Amino acid sequence: MTTQAFERTRLRTARELARLSQAQLARMAGLTPAAISQFESGAARPSPETVGVLAESLEVPPRFFREATVESHEGFFRSLRRTSVVDRRRARAIAHVAHDLAVRASAARRFSAGDVPMIPVSGLEPPAAEIEQAAAQIRSLWGVSPGPLPNVVELLETHGIAVIRLPLDSADVDAFSLPFPDHPVVVLGTDKNDRARSRFDAAHELAHLVLHGEQIWGVKEVETQAHQFAAAFLMPAEDIYHQLPTTVDWSTLFELKRFWQVSLAALLMRARTLGRISNSMYLTAIKTASARGWRRVEPVPLGRPEQPARLLSYLSSPESSPARAVLPPKVVESIETAAAT
C-alpha cells in the first residue's frame, strides 16, 4: 500500500464506531492528536506502517481505509437533545457500514436497486392532508394493497433500503436513518423487543427518506411529520376510519391491534387525528393505559419484531467474502448476531 491509498473519512468512521475521540485514538496508537486530526482532514496521509497501527487499534481490516465513502448528513434522530453526540456518531458510522454491505450485495445481485421516491414537504408545518397524501402515494407507487402491511421491513428491503437490526446501546436511540442516494439505510434497535413499535419505527424512518432526504434534518418538526406519515402509511384513513371506535372500547382496540399490527397508542392517536374520538377521550384513555402499566408494556403482544433478511442472505453467501475482508468484523458479526436473537 502506498501513502496515497487512504480514504480519510474512513478513519473517522472507524474511530466513531469505537466511540473514541481523536486524543484517545492517538494514545492507543502511539501518535499525537494533531496527527490523527491531519489524517482525518486530509492535510497528511499516514504511512503504510501507521495505517497498520490504526487498523489494529480500531479493530478494522487495513483495507477498510481504502474504501471510497458516500457522504450523507448527520442522520435522522428522534431527539438531538437527549441523544449524545458520541451515540449519534457511532450510529452514523454503523449506517455507513450497512451501506457498504448493501452496495456490495447489489453488485453481487443479491440486493434490490434503490427505489425510494422523493416527495418533499412544502414547509416545516405542512397541512396534514399533504402528509397523508404522500403516504398514500408511496403505497400506490409501490403497489401496496389496501389494509394492513404484511411486513414493513420486507417492503423497505424490496425497494433497495438497507435495513439492519442492532443493539444500539442507548436508551435514546430506537431507530435512525441515513438517506444515501443509492441505498438508504434504516437501522432498527433490538433494545426494545416490540413488534408494533418496530413496525412504526421502520415507517417513521421511511418518512424521513421520502419527505426530507438530504434537504432538511435536525429540527423537531421533521419528527412530527415522520410520525404523521408513519400513522398514515400503516393505517390509511380510507381503510381504517370506520373500523375505529367512537368511544374508548378496549376490546375493539385489542382486535384492531392484532389486525393492523400496530400499538394501542398508535391506534388511539389515529382515532383522535381522524376525529373518531375527542381530545378528552384520548387523554382519558392515555391516563387509563398509564395507570395499568400499558405505556411500558402493552397487552396483546404481537410476537417477534420483523427481521431484515436481504443483507443477511448476502452475508451467508460465498459472494460476501470480499465484503468480509474489508468491513469491520465486529459490526458484521453484530448484524448476524442480532438476527439470531
C-alpha positions in Angstrom: 0.0 0.0 0.0 1.2 3.5 -0.8 0.6 6.6 1.3 -1.9 7.7 -1.4 -4.2 4.6 -0.8 -6.0 6.1 2.2 -9.6 7.5 2.4 -9.6 10.0 5.2 -13.3 9.8 6.0 -12.8 6.1 6.8 -10.6 6.8 9.7 -13.3 9.0 11.3 -15.9 6.2 10.6 -13.7 3.6 12.3 -12.9 5.9 15.2 -16.6 6.7 15.8 -17.5 3.0 15.6 -15.1 2.6 18.6 -16.5 5.6 20.4 -13.1 7.1 20.6 -12.0 10.8 20.5 -9.0 11.8 18.4 -7.0 12.1 21.6 -8.0 8.7 22.8 -7.1 7.0 19.5 -3.8 8.9 19.4 -2.8 7.4 22.8 -3.8 3.9 21.8 -1.8 4.2 18.5 1.2 6.0 19.9 0.5 9.1 17.8 -0.3 12.7 18.5 -3.8 14.1 18.4 -2.5 16.5 15.8 -1.5 13.6 13.5 -5.0 12.0 13.8 -6.6 15.3 13.0 -4.4 15.8 10.0 -5.2 12.3 8.7 -8.9 12.9 9.1 -8.8 16.3 7.4 -6.6 15.2 4.5 -3.8 17.5 5.5 -1.5 14.5 5.8 -1.6 10.8 4.9 -0.3 8.0 7.2 2.4 5.7 6.1 1.6 2.0 5.4 3.0 1.2 8.8 0.9 3.8 10.6 -2.2 2.5 8.7 -1.5 -0.9 10.2 -1.3 0.5 13.7 -4.5 2.4 13.2 -6.3 -0.7 11.9 -5.1 -2.7 14.8 -6.1 -0.1 17.3 -9.6 0.3 15.8 -10.1 -3.4 15.0 -10.8 -3.0 11.3 -9.0 -4.5 8.3 -6.3 -2.2 6.8 -8.2 -2.4 3.5 -11.1 -0.6 5.2 -9.2 2.6 4.9 -9.0 2.3 1.1 -12.8 2.1 0.5 -14.5 5.1 -1.1 -17.2 6.8 1.1 -20.6 8.0 0.0 -21.3 11.1 2.1 -24.6 12.0 3.7 -25.7 14.3 6.5 -25.6 13.5 10.3 -28.7 11.3 10.2 -32.3 11.4 11.4 -32.6 11.1 15.2 -35.7 11.5 17.3 -34.2 13.7 20.0 -31.0 15.5 19.3 -31.1 16.9 22.8 -31.3 13.6 24.6 -29.1 11.6 22.2 -25.4 12.2 22.9 -23.0 13.2 20.2 -21.0 10.0 20.8 -24.0 7.8 20.4 -25.2 9.7 17.2 -21.8 9.4 15.6 -21.4 5.7 16.4 -24.9 5.1 15.0 -24.0 7.1 11.8 -20.8 5.0 11.4 -22.8 1.8 11.7 -25.1 3.1 8.9 -22.1 3.7 6.7 -21.0 0.0 7.2 -24.6 -1.1 6.4 -24.5 1.0 3.2 -21.2 -0.7 2.3 -22.8 -4.1 2.6 -25.8 -3.0 0.5 -23.5 -1.7 -2.3 -21.5 -4.9 -2.3 -24.7 -7.1 -2.1 -26.2 -5.1 -5.0 -23.0 -5.6 -7.1 -23.3 -9.3 -6.4 -27.0 -9.2 -7.5 -28.1 -10.1 -4.0 -29.9 -6.8 -3.2 -32.5 -4.7 -5.0 -31.8 -1.4 -6.6 -32.8 1.7 -4.7 -36.4 2.8 -5.4 -37.4 5.5 -2.9 -39.3 8.4 -4.4 -38.8 11.8 -3.0 -41.9 13.7 -2.2 -40.6 16.9 -0.4 -42.9 18.6 2.0 -43.9 22.2 1.4 -42.5 23.5 4.7 -42.0 22.8 8.4 -45.7 22.8 9.2 -47.4 21.5 6.0 -51.1 20.7 6.0 -51.9 17.3 7.5 -53.6 16.3 4.2 -50.2 16.8 2.5 -48.5 14.2 4.7 -51.5 11.8 4.3 -51.3 12.1 0.5 -47.5 11.4 0.5 -48.1 8.2 2.4 -50.9 7.2 0.1 -48.7 8.0 -2.9 -45.9 5.7 -1.7 -48.3 2.9 -1.1 -49.7 3.3 -4.6 -46.3 3.6 -6.3 -45.0 0.5 -4.5 -48.2 -1.5 -5.3 -49.3 -2.0 -1.7 -52.8 -3.4 -1.3 -55.3 -1.7 0.9 -55.3 -2.7 4.5 -52.5 -3.7 6.9 -49.0 -4.0 5.6 -47.9 -7.7 5.9 -44.2 -6.9 6.6 -42.9 -3.3 6.7 -39.2 -4.3 6.8 -39.6 -6.7 3.8 -41.3 -3.9 1.9 -38.4 -1.5 2.5 -35.8 -4.1 1.5 -37.7 -4.9 -1.7 -37.2 -1.3 -2.7 -33.5 -1.1 -2.1 -33.4 0.2 1.5 -30.7 -1.4 3.6 -32.4 -2.4 6.9 -30.5 -3.9 9.8 -31.3 -4.5 13.5 -28.7 -3.9 16.1 -28.4 -3.3 19.8 -27.8 0.5 19.8 -26.7 0.6 23.5 -28.6 3.8 24.0 -32.0 4.4 25.7 -32.5 7.5 23.5 -31.9 5.8 20.1 -34.7 3.5 18.9 -34.0 3.8 15.2 -32.4 6.1 12.8 -31.7 6.5 9.1 -29.4 8.0 6.5 -30.6 9.0 3.0 -27.8 7.6 0.8 -29.0 8.2 -2.8 -28.4 4.6 -4.0 -29.3 2.5 -0.9 -30.7 4.5 2.0 -30.1 2.9 5.4 -32.6 2.2 8.2 -31.2 0.9 11.5 -33.7 -0.5 14.0 -32.7 -1.1 17.6 -33.1 -4.5 19.2 -33.1 -2.9 22.7 -36.9 -2.8 22.8 -38.3 -6.1 21.5 -41.7 -4.9 20.4 -43.2 -5.8 17.0 -45.7 -2.9 16.8 -43.1 -0.3 17.9 -40.5 -1.7 15.4 -43.0 -1.5 12.5 -43.8 2.1 13.4 -40.1 2.9 13.7 -39.5 1.5 10.2 -42.4 3.5 8.7 -41.1 6.6 10.6 -37.7 6.3 9.1 -39.2 5.7 5.6 -40.9 9.0 6.1 -37.6 10.8 6.5 -36.3 9.2 3.3 -39.4 10.2 1.4 -40.2 13.6 2.8 -36.8 15.0 3.9 -33.9 13.2 2.3 -30.8 15.4 2.1 -32.9 18.6 2.3 -33.7 19.0 6.0 -32.9 17.3 9.2 -32.1 18.0 12.9 -35.3 20.0 13.7 -38.2 18.7 15.8 -40.8 19.5 13.0 -39.4 16.7 10.8 -40.0 14.2 13.6 -43.6 15.3 13.9 -44.1 14.9 10.1 -42.5 11.5 10.2 -44.9 10.3 12.9 -47.8 11.6 10.9 -46.6 9.8 7.8 -46.0 6.5 9.6 -49.5 6.6 11.0 -51.0 7.2 7.6 -48.7 4.7 5.9 -49.6 1.9 8.4 -53.2 2.9 8.8 -54.6 4.6 5.7 -57.6 6.8 6.6 -59.9 5.3 4.0 -59.2 1.8 5.2 -59.3 2.2 9.0 -61.7 5.2 9.6 -64.9 3.2 10.0 -63.1 0.4 12.0 -62.0 2.8 14.7 -64.4 3.0 17.7 -66.1 6.3 18.6 -65.6 5.5 22.3 -62.6 4.0 24.1 -63.6 0.4 23.6 -60.6 -1.6 24.7 -61.8 -5.0 23.3 -62.3 -3.4 19.9 -58.9 -1.7 20.1 -57.3 -5.1 21.1 -58.7 -6.6 17.9 -57.6 -3.7 15.8 -54.1 -4.1 17.3 -53.9 -7.7 16.1 -55.4 -6.9 12.7 -53.3 -3.8 11.9 -50.2 -4.9 13.8 -49.8 -1.5 15.4 -49.7 -0.4 19.1 -52.7 0.7 21.1 -51.0 4.1 21.5 -50.8 4.4 17.7 -54.5 3.4 17.3 -55.6 5.9 19.9 -53.7 8.7 18.3 -55.0 7.7 14.9 -58.6 7.7 16.2 -58.0 11.2 17.6 -56.4 12.5 14.4 -59.2 11.2 12.2 -61.8 12.7 14.6 -63.3 9.3 15.7 -62.7 10.2 19.4 -62.4 13.6 21.1 -59.3 15.0 22.6 -60.7 14.5 26.1 -61.5 10.8 25.3 -58.0 10.4 24.1 -56.4 11.9 27.2 -58.6 9.7 29.4 -57.5 6.6 27.5 -53.9 7.5 27.8 -54.3 8.1 31.6 -56.0 4.7 31.9 -53.3 3.0 29.9 -50.6 4.6 32.1 -52.4 3.5 35.3 -52.5 0.0 34.1 -48.8 -0.1 33.1 -49.7 -0.3 29.4 -47.5 2.6 28.4 -44.5 0.5 29.3 -45.7 -3.0 28.2 -49.0 -3.2 26.2 -51.4 -6.1 26.4 -51.9 -8.3 23.3 -48.3 -9.0 22.3 -47.8 -9.4 18.6 -44.7 -11.6 18.6 -41.2 -11.1 17.4 -40.3 -7.9 15.5 -40.0 -8.2 11.8 -36.5 -9.2 10.8 -34.4 -7.9 7.9 -33.4 -10.7 5.5 -31.7 -9.4 2.4 -28.3 -8.3 3.8 -28.2 -11.4 6.0 -28.8 -13.6 3.0 -25.9 -11.9 1.3 -23.7 -12.4 4.3 -24.4 -16.1 4.4 -23.5 -16.5 0.7 -20.0 -17.1 -0.8 -20.3 -13.8 -2.6 -19.8 -12.0 0.7 -16.2 -12.9 1.1 -14.8 -9.7 -0.4 -17.0 -7.6 1.9 -15.9 -9.6 5.0 -12.3 -8.9 4.1 -12.8 -5.2 4.1 -15.5 -4.3 6.6 -15.2 -4.1 10.4 -15.8 -7.7 11.6 -17.4 -6.6 14.9 -20.2 -4.7 13.1 -20.8 -7.6 10.6 -20.9 -10.1 13.4 -23.3 -7.8 15.3 -25.7 -7.7 12.4 -25.7 -11.5 12.2 -26.0 -12.0 15.9 -28.9 -9.6 16.2 -30.8 -11.6 13.6 -30.3 -14.8 15.6 -31.8 -13.4 18.8 
